[in-house]
Amino acid sequence: MTYRNILSYTVYSGSLEQCVDSVVSRITNNVSPCWLACINPHSYVAALDESEFSDALHGADWLIPDGSGIVLASYLLGGNIRQRITGSDIFYALNSKANELGRLSVFFLGSTPDRLEEIRVRMERDYPQVRFAGSYSPPFKQDYTEKELETMIAAINRVSPDILWVGMTAPKQEKWIYQNLHRLDVRFAAAIGAVFDFYTGRVKRSHPIFQRLGLEWLPRLLQEPRRLWRRMFVSAPIFLWNVLRAAARQRFLGDGR
């Protein structure tokens, strides 16, 4: 069993390799479109007050444990998730697998035109057997008009990519995929947020030592305190409190919800 319940969310509990293999199987067997999202303490707390975001996270085919807080929650709730799987992990591993197969195509939605061009150049260098089908930089705004949505969807469907990478920040990207997947001629979509910036080098990921210790957030907090302080000092305590309450219910009442 490769899924575990974490505070009502069905979170993927298998390895990175198993996750990528299952994604590739869905892509190559030409079944209905599927998609992947990440969950961490901040997204959990954000979804408490936004039902559309919560619906999107519940609707993902793979909801991966992108955060050491999710691993801790699994441990406290008696689950078997022992390793984070980040959006970056999925991005690199799936592109590498696609490069081995040599017949899959990708499309990038999000970011700015210049960064998308940087991604195209680097993808052609790093994954020469993956076809860069195209990219689209949507307007930088919270909500899109129907005309803007139609333009975005048409750009994607024009080339029918196997893999759609979406980097529009949470929760916009998750809601966008959840609400529009049925209109897209793609096999797989993934909401991967800051990975676009990581891949181009515009934003540096924390040193692997911090990643292994579950402290990847610390250097990023020091680099971007105004943007990330709420995640650590508001969302993290709320998430931990909810986990501890759920663990107490499990222990004393036999209630695993």
Disulfide bonds with the S-S distance in Angstrom:
none
